Amino acid sequence: MSTKYETVIGLEVHVQLSTKSKIFCGCSTEFGKAPNINTCPVCLGLPGSLPVLNKKVVDYAMLAGMALSCDIAEYSKFDRKNYFYPDLAKAYQISQFDLPIAENGNIEIETDNGIFNIGVTRVHLEEDAGKLVHEGSIDKSEASLVDYNRSGVPLIEIVSEPDIRTPAQAKAYLTELKLILEYLEISDCNMEEGSLRCDANVSLRPEGQKEFGTKAELKNMNSFSAVEKGLEYEVKRQQKLLDEGQVVVQETRTWDEDLNKTISMRGKEEAHDYRYFPDPDLLPLEINQSWKKEIRERLPELPREKYKRFISEFSLPAYDAGVITGNREMAEFFETVLKDYNDPKNISNWMMGEFLRLLNENNEGPYDSGVSPENLSKMLKMIDEDVISGKIAKKVFEIMYESGKDPEKIVEEEGLKQISDEDELESLVDQIIAANPDAVEDIKNGKDRAIGFLVGQIMKETRGKANPGLVNQMLRDKLMD
């Protein structure tokens, strides 16, 4: 009988902060420039150059720490992390070792199996390294080129406690963390451009055992789905080794998307191999209470809090609340519409349906389209007042999305106003009844579904402009006793 194992996962997330200049020099952080353009003696590590700390980087790190419920250190310092690698021009990275800027936080996550609190060990500041461009795949490349544009771009590293027990929890943690950072507007979190990068430490231990097993570190996972798949594979790989009586080796492994498997890269160095020592070129960082107060006042309502409020205050289903608060601009748009139109569920239906469909098709955000909160509110009122039908409203919405026009103007220009006048519909209803004797007979024999057929014929004749509720009632008055 095989041993039952508990999975233990910890995540290290590197986040590029969206400042205009680098952490220790004035070079641009703009992505996509020609190789080695955004560089200077400081970020190239040339002799005699001295780093100067960017204050906005510290502000952003404090925001992140506070949003993750961390304690913000009144005293922290920068250290040199020494190792040789071609993308590290100085042969050391300026980071924070034993005195990080923030510690002891947590993130609440939710999966299909419930709600979990995942501890955040620390948030620390550091500079990014350059980027190696490999000729071929990373494990078979015969040569690599170095681009130092990224060298010195400000990073925060967010290290979780080993509280994560499943790959699904890991994905939920990353999703919630990314959402928090986007709400703070301190990073674009674009994984394709390397603004958010995740390494995972995973090990197994027999159920009930307190000591951790030997871990493997997974790197080069460029999406949350890749993290989940990489962890799923690694858990199975380690379990197979342990079941066969073999030893799990501590190492760094890379996730190969094409092969759908992890591949060994190198044995893992321990922290003491980096020979950390305080950076002599940078003063310790002292943060007083007034600075903390200034930053705390800039904290927005965070996504998890907003999600719970939307459920309790607006009686939205959990699914709706999750979709709407899953994007800060969508949540703001929703609440702006709500100021003029007090039907939260109807607003969410339209935003999650037609609006989200068009935004995804056009790869746009809610404020990039022609639909303003005021015009959406106006259109929804027009439906409620029977000026237009729900079906016609979809056409109005699409025109509004493309043109930005007022919905009332669209209805007038396109001749889309709903026909809600009985006298105007009377002759048409009589014509449809006369033209469909079989359906009339079915109705008289108690087959109510045939009324829907006749309503459909009238809607077809009026190109969707007839008031379907009124038409239905008129048919019933004429054909049913």
Order of alpha helices (4+ residues) and beta strands (2+ residues): beta-alpha-beta-beta-beta-beta-beta-beta-beta-beta-beta-alpha-beta-beta-alpha-beta-beta-beta-beta-alpha-alpha-alpha-alpha-alpha-alpha-alpha-alpha-alpha-alpha-alpha-alpha-alpha
